[in-house]
Amino acid sequence: MTPETKTIQPAERLSHVSEYYFSRKGKEVARMNAEGRDIISLAIGSPDMPPSEATIEALCREARRPDAHGYQPTTGIPQLREAMAGFYHRRYGVELDPKTEIQPLIGSKEGILHVTLAFVNPGDKVLVPDPGYPTYTSLSRLLGADVVHYDLRPENGWQPDFDALESMDLSGVKLMWTNYPHMPTGAAARRSTYEKLVAFARRHGIVVVNDNPYSLILNREPMSLLQVEGAKECCIEFNSMSKSHNMPGWRVGLIATNAEFISWILKVKSNIDSGTFRPLQLAAAEAYRNDDAWHEEANINVYARRRALAGEVMDALGCTYDPGQVGMFLWGRIPDSYADVEELTERVLHEARVFITPGFIFGENGRRYVRLSLCAKEDRIAEALRRIRAAFGKETDKKNVNP
């Protein structure tokens, strides 16, 4: 007689999230590529250019040292922390104590986990922008927080509506996630928004966390929330090397805030990881010393050329967009003739063999939008444009004719 086998079930928290869109859709795109379809991806924001030569040389040099391969402190090595503080002083005019007000991260996504664990109890509320980075929502739900979305609207420049925020039930709110320059909409950071965020945080006892990885991309006037007087007392800022230094696979970022907040976050982080490879940290410190000429070419000139082509792609799709966007994406509203955004993105994928992102993955307010990534070589974006024009040309020409 065969004994009864008990069914194993996953943790209940998995019922609150689904597989990340790019993980799921990426499998389909991989299958299509395996069939020889040659899909051009304008979907994921993974920089396709290398870091500076000095950064790579530093990694190779340090990795050859026989004493470089042991465990490293969770706090990060002093050389990296000092380079991060120097970067904030040089780029934003913000003074940070490298010993107590900076915590290196293994990427910002890890930081979202650590900050939520450090500040939010199960059942507490977290304010998340709509549209916004999906991980703010998914990690909050995995950790048992109650996600409360706040609207960002095009008529308000995709900035928070503070009158609407003040009218909400804010009891039990511990964190508020913000992200300027904004992903996915490309809305630029505004000093007035930052000042209102700091005042809002202080008035309600809420910690505002600003995710700031895009401030150098197509933007010659980078801003930080920590530039506002008093921000360090109640706010946290993330920054990442993935976008601004062409280092997405290196997984190096930082948290900047007051010393007490850093100590709470370190309690979490020190129980989860054992530090970052020392040569990688030293190479990252070298990257933070890239000169202005490197950033001008890598962060401005290259993306400006790609942006011009992406604008033509938007035009070919009949989409409208704000030309004042910054960052490494282009966000556009789809024509009213489509029932929903996936009707358009699936046609683009299967008829033009171009992968673009439907805006619904960023929230309800993104359901009529698409996002194009600028992380593809100019010849690939130009080829995507040619394919889309071939598949959609006559349709979009008709849609763009004035009545």
Secondary structure in CASP SS format (residue, H / E / C, confidence):
PFRMAT SS
TARGET T0000
AUTHOR 0000-0000-0000
METHOD secondary structure of the structure
MODEL  1
M C 1.00
T C 1.00
P C 1.00
E C 1.00
T C 1.00
K C 1.00
T C 1.00
I C 1.00
Q C 1.00
P C 1.00
A C 1.00
E H 1.00
R H 1.00
L H 1.00
S H 1.00
H H 1.00
V C 1.00
S C 1.00
E C 1.00
Y C 1.00
Y H 1.00
F H 1.00
S H 1.00
R H 1.00
K H 1.00
G H 1.00
K H 1.00
E H 1.00
V H 1.00
A H 1.00
R H 1.00
M H 1.00
N H 1.00
A H 1.00
E C 1.00
G C 1.00
R C 1.00
D C 1.00
I C 1.00
I E 1.00
S E 1.00
L C 1.00
A C 1.00
I C 1.00
G C 1.00
S C 1.00
P C 1.00
D C 1.00
M C 1.00
P C 1.00
P C 1.00
S C 1.00
E H 1.00
A H 1.00
T H 1.00
I H 1.00
E H 1.00
A H 1.00
L H 1.00
C H 1.00
R H 1.00
E H 1.00
A H 1.00
R C 1.00
R C 1.00
P C 1.00
D C 1.00
A C 1.00
H C 1.00
G C 1.00
Y C 1.00
Q C 1.00
P C 1.00
T C 1.00
T C 1.00
G C 1.00
I C 1.00
P H 1.00
Q H 1.00
L H 1.00
R H 1.00
E H 1.00
A H 1.00
M H 1.00
A H 1.00
G H 1.00
F H 1.00
Y H 1.00
H H 1.00
R H 1.00
R H 1.00
Y H 1.00
G C 1.00
V C 1.00
E C 1.00
L C 1.00
D C 1.00
P C 1.00
K C 1.00
T C 1.00
E C 1.00
I E 1.00
Q E 1.00
P E 1.00
L E 1.00
I C 1.00
G C 1.00
S H 1.00
K H 1.00
E H 1.00
G H 1.00
I H 1.00
L H 1.00
H H 1.00
V H 1.00
T H 1.00
L H 1.00
A H 1.00
F H 1.00
V C 1.00
N C 1.00
P C 1.00
G C 1.00
D C 1.00
K E 1.00
V E 1.00
L E 1.00
V E 1.00
P E 1.00
D E 1.00
P C 1.00
G C 1.00
Y C 1.00
P H 1.00
T H 1.00
Y H 1.00
T H 1.00
S H 1.00
L H 1.00
S H 1.00
R H 1.00
L H 1.00
L C 1.00
G C 1.00
A C 1.00
D E 1.00
V E 1.00
V E 1.00
H E 1.00
Y E 1.00
D E 1.00
L E 1.00
R C 1.00
P H 1.00
E H 1.00
N H 1.00
G C 1.00
W C 1.00
Q C 1.00
P E 1.00
D C 1.00
F H 1.00
D H 1.00
A H 1.00
L H 1.00
E H 1.00
S H 1.00
M C 1.00
D C 1.00
L C 1.00
S C 1.00
G C 1.00
V E 1.00
K E 1.00
L E 1.00
M E 1.00
W E 1.00
T E 1.00
N C 1.00
Y C 1.00
P C 1.00
H C 1.00
M C 1.00
P C 1.00
T C 1.00
G C 1.00
A C 1.00
A C 1.00
A C 1.00
R C 1.00
R H 1.00
S H 1.00
T H 1.00
Y H 1.00
E H 1.00
K H 1.00
L H 1.00
V H 1.00
A H 1.00
F H 1.00
A H 1.00
R H 1.00
R H 1.00
H H 1.00
G C 1.00
I C 1.00
V E 1.00
V E 1.00
V E 1.00
N E 1.00
D E 1.00
N C 1.00
P C 1.00
Y C 1.00
S C 1.00
L C 1.00
I C 1.00
L C 1.00
N C 1.00
R C 1.00
E C 1.00
P C 1.00
M C 1.00
S C 1.00
L H 1.00
L H 1.00
Q H 1.00
V C 1.00
E C 1.00
G C 1.00
A H 1.00
K H 1.00
E H 1.00
C H 1.00
C E 1.00
I E 1.00
E E 1.00
F E 1.00
N E 1.00
S E 1.00
M H 1.00
S H 1.00
K H 1.00
S H 1.00
H C 1.00
N C 1.00
M C 1.00
P H 1.00
G H 1.00
W H 1.00
R C 1.00
V C 1.00
G E 1.00
L E 1.00
I E 1.00
A E 1.00
T C 1.00
N C 1.00
A H 1.00
E H 1.00
F H 1.00
I H 1.00
S H 1.00
W H 1.00
I H 1.00
L H 1.00
K H 1.00
V H 1.00
K H 1.00
S C 1.00
N C 1.00
I C 1.00
D C 1.00
S C 1.00
G C 1.00
T C 1.00
F C 1.00
R H 1.00
P H 1.00
L H 1.00
Q H 1.00
L H 1.00
A H 1.00
A H 1.00
A H 1.00
E H 1.00
A H 1.00
Y C 1.00
R C 1.00
N C 1.00
D C 1.00
D H 1.00
A H 1.00
W H 1.00
H H 1.00
E H 1.00
E H 1.00
A H 1.00
N H 1.00
I H 1.00
N H 1.00
V H 1.00
Y H 1.00
A H 1.00
R H 1.00
R H 1.00
R H 1.00
A H 1.00
L H 1.00
A H 1.00
G H 1.00
E H 1.00
V H 1.00
M H 1.00
D H 1.00
A H 1.00
L H 1.00
G C 1.00
C C 1.00
T E 1.00
Y E 1.00
D C 1.00
P C 1.00
G C 1.00
Q C 1.00
V C 1.00
G C 1.00
M C 1.00
F E 1.00
L E 1.00
W E 1.00
G E 1.00
R E 1.00
I C 1.00
P C 1.00
D C 1.00
S C 1.00
Y C 1.00
A C 1.00
D C 1.00
V H 1.00
E H 1.00
E H 1.00
L H 1.00
T H 1.00
E H 1.00
R H 1.00
V H 1.00
L H 1.00
H H 1.00
E H 1.00
A C 1.00
R C 1.00
V E 1.00
F E 1.00
I C 1.00
T E 1.00
P E 1.00
G H 1.00
F H 1.00
I H 1.00
F H 1.00
G C 1.00
E H 1.00
N H 1.00
G H 1.00
R C 1.00
R C 1.00
Y E 1.00
V E 1.00
R E 1.00
L E 1.00
S E 1.00
L C 1.00
C C 1.00
A C 1.00
K C 1.00
E H 1.00
D H 1.00
R H 1.00
I H 1.00
A H 1.00
E H 1.00
A H 1.00
L H 1.00
R H 1.00
R H 1.00
I H 1.00
R H 1.00
A H 1.00
A H 1.00
F H 1.00
G H 1.00
K H 1.00
E H 1.00
T H 1.00
D H 1.00
K H 1.00
K H 1.00
N C 1.00
V C 1.00
N C 1.00
P C 1.00
END
